[in-house]
Structures are given as C-alpha cells and as structure tokens.
Amino acid sequence: MNTTIHNLKMHHITKRFPGILALDDVSIEVNAGQVLALVGENGAGKTTLMNVLMGLYKSDEGRISINDETVSFQSPSDAYSHGIGMVHQRYMLVPNLTVTENIALGYRHTVHRLRLDLDTVRSRIDEVSSKYGLSVDPNAYIWQLSVGEQQKVELVKALCLGAKLMILDEPTSALTPQEIDELIDLLRVMKKEIPLIFISHKLKEVKELSDDFAVLRHGKIVYQGNTCDCDIAQMASLMTGHEVKLARNSEKKHATAPALILKDLNVRSDRGFLALNGFNLTINRGEIMGLAGVSGNGQKELAQVINGLRKAESGSIVLLGKELLGLTPGQIIEKGMGYIPEDRNTEGIVPSFSIKENLILKDADSSLFSSHHLLNHHIVEENADKLVGNYDIRCAGTSISAGSLSGGNIQKVILARELTRAPKFLIAVYPTRGLDLGAAEFIHDRLLEIRKKGTGILLISEELDEIMRLSDRISVIFKGQIQGILDAKTATRKQIGLLMAGVKN
C-alpha cells in the first residue's frame, strides 16, 4: 500500500491488561501537514496507544482507519507497509553494526543470494539525508554515535523504510539543549511532507511544534484541541488534574561542614581519554550542588567513580571524613551513599525482578527483611505496599516485574528505595529526564525534603531550569574540569551557558 496518508484515525480504542484498563475508549485523529501532540503523565497510556497503532498490541475494542479505509495491523511490518513509522523512546538499533547495516535489516528486498545489497541501502540513506537535512555517516558504527546522532539514524531508518506518517515517542528525553533545537527545526520541515504524532512531557516543545494536542489521563482522553488555545500552565493542569507548581529552593543557606570532597580526580572514559582531569569539588551537608554541562563532559564518569563503579587513576573522594577510593560499590553504599543513576533501566533496577524485590535491592540481607539469608516475604510485601502508596507508584501490583512499568514509575521505585534508606549523601543524575511535570514536581519536593534534613546532594542535570530552581550553588563542568561555581540565587542562564561552552568569567 504505502500511499500518501492524508488522514489517520483511531476510533474508540480500548485495551486491557491483567488488573488494569490501559486504554478506555480513546479516539484521536491526525491530518496531512499536521503535528498532533499526545501528552499525559507517565503511565497515562500514550505509548500503549501507539503500540496498538504500530501492531505491537491488539486492541480489545475499536478500529483504525487510514484515508477513511479501515486497516488491521498484526505486526509492525503491517504498519510499515501502510506507511506508519515510529521512533521509539528506547532506540531499536544494534550497537556493533554500522548505520547502513542497521537500516538494511528492515529491507527485505535488499537480500540477494543471502547477502544484503548494502549499496542500494547506502544510496537510499544519502537520498533521505539530503532531502531532510539529516546528516548521518552511513559507515559509522552505532556505538560510536552520540544519543542525538542515534536518533537521527532512527529517523532516517523510518523514512528509508517508506514512512508516510511518523510517531515520535519522547524524542527529546535524552538530548542536549542544542540537539533539541536541531530536532524541533527538523520536525518543522518534515511535517510539510508527512503528518507527525509527537509524544512528549516537555510542554514548551509541544507549544513550539504541535498544531493540536490531546491529553491522556488514566487511559482516557480528557481534552483535545488547538495548541494555541492553551498555555503551558493550563496544559500541565489538564495532564495532572491539578495545578502544577514546581518546587523552588527558597531556603537560606547555612554554614555547615563538608559532606563530599573530590580532590584532583583523574578518571578515564571507556574510550581511554581523561574524562575527569584534575577534578575538584566540595559539597556541604544540607546543600544541593547543581552540576551543569553539555552531555559527555565527564558527568557519567564522575557519578560512576564516586559510587565505585569506575576506577580512578588518581585523586581522592572523601565522604564525611572517610576515603571512598578503593572501596567496592557495596562498601560505599554502607558508608551512606545514595545513587539515582542516569540509566534507570540497567543501573537503577533489575527489570526482571518484581517491584517489591527492587525496592529492597540494597537491603535484602538486612535483619529488617531477612533471617538466616531467607527473605521475610510478608515484611517485603508490607514495605512495598507502603512505598507504592507514599511515592505514588502506579502499578497493577508489587509482584509484577519492575521493567514493565513506565519510565516515571521506574524512577519513583528508585527514588523510594534510595530515600527510605536515609542516605548521608545522594548523587542524583538526570532525576527527571523523560518524566512528566507531575512526576518531576514530586521528585523535586522529595529532594528538597532530604536537603532540609542535612543530606548533601550532587544534582547532575542538563535541564538548566531544574538546576537553577533546586540548587544552592551551581558548578559547571567542561572537558572534565570545573569551569566555575555560581550562587544559584544570582546566577543567570547566560553566565551558565558561557561556562558550559568553556568560556570562563
């Protein structure tokens, strides 16, 4: 089929999973030359709805029509054959294959005598790249590319496979501010050729890009209308059902003792260069130190070396007077370190374990939850039920796998586990990346609560608004070194931006 898509409709879609009504009589429509934004809290049903559209799930009720003709998709290949492409929140790329080889995997007609016709694929990549201004290196391996470059590969792949309508699921959640600006400009060009469905929590981007938006809440459409008719505050209220007020650190700073002292740290990256080069930073008790910087300037290596997940070549890490270098991750946890990692799915949880098991990962051997190395399942379940309620973790039950949760609810599982342990210090890396405003509001409130109790926090984020709202002081990292430290009350975006670019004040 794969003809031009002038109109796509999803009519009265209902989808049930055991114990949960994921989609409840949902109808949406997108037309040629239009960007439809689909917004809602984590777990509202946005990705589920798109998985129905892509043939990954079969709806229990309802139908889909393209250009007023009913269609039925049994698999993603059926959706692609009708011209529907999707860039998933978790990229579907093979790291140790080249760009060309990844895209060739979707081309059935490029297989000749059990060999891929890579020249045909490479030619198609060049054609699509030129048309949309998507600069990708066909010969580069995926593992060599930044997150932003990998996303461009996903877009090129969908277009090469003939997408006439594109679904983008949280396309900016892992991008730097510069990459986000580039993507928004690109999508404005693309929408002239193909309709777009844009799933995002970032309402500023929804305002900038979309023509219409639909709000999902608890599996139901609660609002549909023109984007220009609502401001960001109204959108946030529609998403959450209440007025959203993101927390701000308005507490007075008080002189206190150092909690974490990082001195002359030298740490190598996976590629062998010095990711941290003579790095120095001191964070006090009861202080939130924001660390701003463009992704790839040593943030990942810093978080890992503090938590014993990466070796330092030299230097010192002192937590409350005790040296951490040379200790195992388990020993560092025992010293009182809390950690909200960047990659919540591989470092933050064990996806195949249940929610209740993930909530006690760091304390499974403690007398609170076990006796003679045997878990007290009743206590484990009581603990999980309590934390699910306190942290608003939305799930069908604590026995389901943590990996089946939405991104926001996985983050709440990690937050609940880390904060209930009453850490003496907390490393929070991109704690609200990819989360809706309601979840971000909740997490910000919890961080400010433990700050009041005297916990020192290193907040690593690329969201300048987040850093400026929550921090007492803001440090800026560039090429593995601190460029400057600013008072958050007086710092400006321009000052921070210059330091992020390597320009010292």
N, C-alpha and C positions, 0 to 999 in steps of 0.2 A: 504493500500500500504506500506508505511513506510519502503522502502528498502534503501540500501546504495545510497547516492547521489554522483555520480561521476562528474556530470556537471549540472549546473543550468544557464539558460539564460533568460534574459528579452529582448524581441525583440520589438524595435520601440514603446515604451510605451508613450502614450500621455494622459494627464489628465487635464481637465479644471474645474475650479470653477467659479462662477459668477464674472465676471470682471477680471479674471486672468488665464493665461496659466501656470499652476503649473509645468507640465512636457511636454517637447517638443521633441518627437521622441527620447526617451532615450533607449539605449541598453547597457547592461552590462553582464558579464559572470564570474562565479567563478567555480573552479575545485577542485577535491579532494586534500587534503593536502595543500591547499592554503588559505591565508588570503588576501581578497580583501578589501582595504580601500576605503571608499566613503567619499570624503571631499568636502567642499564648505562653503560659507558664510551662516549665519543664514538666513533661508527663501529661500535657493537655490533650495530646492525640495528633499533633502535627505530623510527626514522622510516620506514625501508623497510617494516617490518611494517604500520605504519599506512597507508602509501601503497598497500599491497596491499588493506587493508580499505576504503580510500576509492575503489578502482577506478583509481587513478593508475598502478599497476603490475599486471600479470597474473602470478599465481604460477605456477611451473613444476609444482608438485605441491600437493595439499591442497585444502581447501574451507572455506567459511564458512557458518554457519547462524545464523538468527535465529528464536527461539522454536521451535527444533528443525526448522525447514524450511531446506533448502539454498538459498542465493541465489548469484547470479553478477552481479558488477558490471563493466561495461565502461568506466565513466567515473564521475567524482564525482557527476554528476547522477543516475546509477543509485543510488549510495549514499544521496544525499539523499532520493530518492524512497522509500527504505526506512527513512528516519528517522535516518540517521547523519550527524552534522555534525562538522566539525573546525576548530579554531582553530590555524593553522599558526604555527611559530616565526617565520617572516617573513610579516608580515601581508599579506593579499590585498586591499588597498584602493587606490582611485585617489585620489591626494592632492588633485587640483584639483576633485573632486566633493564634494557635501555628504554627510552621513551618510545621509539619505533616498535620494539618488541612488545611492549605493554599494549599499545594500540592495535597491533596486528592480532593479538589474542581474540579480539572481537570481530575480526574479519574472516568469515567462513570462506568467502570466495578468493582469499589470497593463499589458500593451501593448494599447492600443486605438487603431486607426487610426494606427499608427506613433508614438504618443505614450505615455509612461509615465503611469500613473494614480498620481501621487505622493501624492494624498490618502489612497488606500487603504493605501499603504505606511506613511505617517506615522501613520495610525490603528493599524496593527499594531505599529509601534515603540512607541507610547505604551502599548499593552496589555501587551507583553512587559516593557517597562521597569518598569511599575507592579507587575507580578506578581513579578519577581525583584529589585526594588530596584536596577535598573541605570539610573542616571541618565545619559542621553545627550541632547545637543541635536540634534534631527533636522536643524536648519538649518545647523549648523556645518560648515565645510569640514574635510576630514581633515587638511590641512597645519596647521591651527590648533590641533590637539589634541595633548596630551602622549601619550607612549607608553602610559601606563596608560589614558587615555581611548580611544585607538585600540583597545586590547584589549577594552574594554567594547563598542565598536562591533562587533568581530568576534563576540563572544558574542551580542549582540542579533541580528546578521545570521543566525547559525546557528539561533537559536531562532525567528526570524521565518520562516525557510525550513522550519520543521517538524521540527527535530532532536529525536529521542526518545532518542538516545544521543550523548554529546559526547566527542570526543577533544581533549585539550589538550596540544599539543606544546611543552614548555618554556615554560609560560605566565608564569613569573616571571623569566625570564632578563634582561629589560631594565627591570624595575620597581624603584621605590624601596622601601625597607623599609615605608613606610606603605601604599603601593599593594599590596604583597604581603599584608599583614594584611587589607586590604579584600577582596582576591580570595579568600583562603582562607575568610573568613566567607561570602562569596557562594557559593562552591562547596559549602559545607556545606548551604546552603539548597537549592541546585539538585539535589543528589544525592537529596533526598527525592522529586523529581519524575522525574528521568531518571538512568540509570547514567552514570558518568564513567570514562574511561580517561585517566589523568594521567601524562604523561611528564615526568620531572624528574631533574636531577642533585642537587638540593638535598634531602638526606635528612631534614633537620629538617622540611621541608614534607611529605615523604612520610609521616613518622611522624604529623604533626598531622592529615593529611587522609584518608589511604587506609585501607581495611579490609583489603585484601590487596595483595600485591606480587609481581611476577615479575621475575627478574633475567636479562637477556640478556648473554651474553659470547661474542664472536666468532660471532654469528649463531645461537647455541643457548641454549635456556632451561636455566639451571644451578640455578635454585631457584624454587619457588613456595610461598607460604604466607601465614599471617596476619601482618599488620604488627606486631601486639602481641607476637609471638613473638621478634622480633629488635630489638636496639638499633642505634643508628646506626653504631657501630664494626663490628658484625657485617655490616650491610648493605654497608658500604664494602668489607669483605674479600670478600664474595660478588661484588661488582661487578668488582673488580680482580684477584682471585685471590691477593691478599697483604694483609697488614696495612698500612693507610694511616696514615702519621704525617706530618701537615702540618708543614712546617718552621717554626721559630721563630727570630727574630733574637736570639741569645743572646750575640753578640759585644760586647765592651766598646767604647764609643765612644772615639775618639781624636781629639785636636785636629788639625785639618787646614785647608788653605786652602779658600776658597770655590770652588765649581765653576760655579754658575749664580747670577747676581744679577739679580733682577727688581725694578725701581725705578719707582714712580709710573706704572704702566701704565694707560692708558685705552684700552679696546677696545670697539667697538660690536658688538652682535649683528646677526643677519640682519634683525631687526625694527626696528633703529635705536636701541634704548636702550643705555646703557652697561652691557655685561656685565661688564667689569672697570673698576672705578672707583678710581683711585689705588692699584693693587695692588702690594704689596711682599712679597718673599720671597727669602731666601738659602738655598741648598742647598750643602752642603760635598762635597768629594771623599770617596768611601768612605762615603757616608751615604745611607740611604733616608729620604726625607721623604714621609710619607704625607699626602695631601690628602683630607680627609673633607668631605662636604657632600651635601645633597639635590641630586639632579639638577636642572640648569637654573640654577645659581647662578654660572655663569661657567667651569665646568670645560672645556667643549668649546672655548670661545673662547681660554682660556689655552693649551691644548695646541696649537691651530692657530697662534696668534700666535708662539709660541716656535719653531715649525717653519716659519715663513714662509708659512703657508697663509692667513693673515688679516692685514690691516694694522692697526697700532696708530695711534691718533690722537696719542699722545704717550707718553713714558716711555723706558725703557732695558732692554735684555736683553743681559747680558754673560756670555759663556761663556768661562771660563778667560782672562779679561782682554781678550777681543775682542768688540766690539759686533756683535749679530746683526740689529738692526732695519735694514730697508732691503735686506737680502740676500735672494736667491732661495732657494727650498727646496733646490735643488741645491747652492748655496754653503754653506748651513747644514749639509747632510749632509757636505760636505768638511771642515767645521770639527770634525767628530767627533760630531755629534748622532745618536742612535738614537731610533726612534719606533715604539711599538706603539700604533696608533690605536684609537679607540673602535669605529669601524665597519670591521671587518676585511674585509668583502666589497667595499667601494667605495674605501676609503683604503689598506687593507693589502695587497691583492693585485689583480692583473688577472685576473678569473675565467676569461676565455677563454684565457689563456696557460697553458702547461704548468707543472707543479710545478718542473721544473728551470729554466725561464725566470724564474719568480717568485723563485726563490732567488738570482738574480744581478741583480735589477732595478736595484739601486743601483750595480752594478759591471760592467755589461755592456760598458762602453767601456774598462775597465782592461786593462792588459797581461796580467793573470792569465788573463782569459777571452777576449780577442780580439786580433787582429793586423790592422792596417790596416782597422779597422772591420768585420772579419769574425770571427764567433764561432768559437772552437775547440770544436766540439761534443763532442769526446772529453773535454776538460777539464771542460766544463759538466756532462756526464753523470757524470763521476767525482766532482765536487763534490756533485752532487745525491744520488748513491748514499751518499756518506759522511754527509751531513747527515740523510738519511732514517733511517739507522741510528742515528746519535748522538742524534737528537731523537725517535726512536720515532714517525715519521710513518707512519701506516698507510694504504697505498695499493696499487693494483694495479701501479703503475709510475710512474716520474717523467715520462713523456711524456703522461700524462692531464692534463686541464685541472684547475687548482687549484680552480676553482669547483665541481667535482663532489665535493670532499672534505667530510667532516663539519666542523662548526664547530670542534671541538677540534683537528682535524688542520690546518685552515687556520691556526689560531692558532700551532701548532707550526712551520708553514712560515715565518710572520712572525718568530717568535722565533728560529728558526735563522738566518734571513737577517740580522737585526739584531745578534744577539750574536756571530756569527762575524766581524763587521766590527770587533769590539773597540771599541765606542763610548766616547768620553770622557765622555759623559753620556747618560742614557736617560730618555725620557718613556714611562711605561707607563700607558695609560689602560684601566681595567677589564680587566686582562690575563687574568682567569679567568672573565669573565662568560659564563654558559651552558656552562661546562666541567664535566666530571665530576671527582670527587675525585682520581682518579689523574692526570689531566692537570694539575689545579691543583697537586698535590704536585710534579710535575715542573717546572712553571714557577716555583714558589716557590723551589725548590732552585737553579735557574739564576740567578734574580735575586740570591740571597744570595751565589752564587759570584762574580758580577762586582762586587758590593759589596766583597768581600774584596780584589779586585784594585785597588780605588781608584776605581771608577766611581761617580759621583753618580747617584742615581735619584730622579725625582719619580714617586711611585706615586699615581695618581688612582683612587679606588675608592669605591663605596657600601657595600662589604662591610666593616663595622667589624671583624669578626674578622680579616679579611685584613690590614687596616691595622695593627691592634694587634699582630699576630704578627710582621710583617715590618719595621715602621718603627723608626728610631732616634728620630725626632721626628714628631709629628703636628700638622699645621696644619689649621685648619678654615675653610672658605670659606663666606661668606653674602653674597648680593647683591653679588658681585664684589669683596669685600674679605676679608682675613684677620681673623677674629674673635679668634683666639688660637693660640698654639703650645704644645704639651704634650710632656713627656718620655714616650715610649711605655712605658717601664718602670713609670711610676707613674700614667698616665692611666687613668681609668675610663670606662665606657660612658656613665654619667650626665653626666660632665663634657663629653664629646664631643657627646652628644645636645643638651645645653643650648646649646653653641656653634653647632651645626648649626641650631638654632631661632632664632639671633640673640641669645641671652642671654649677655652677656659675664660672665666670672667676676669 
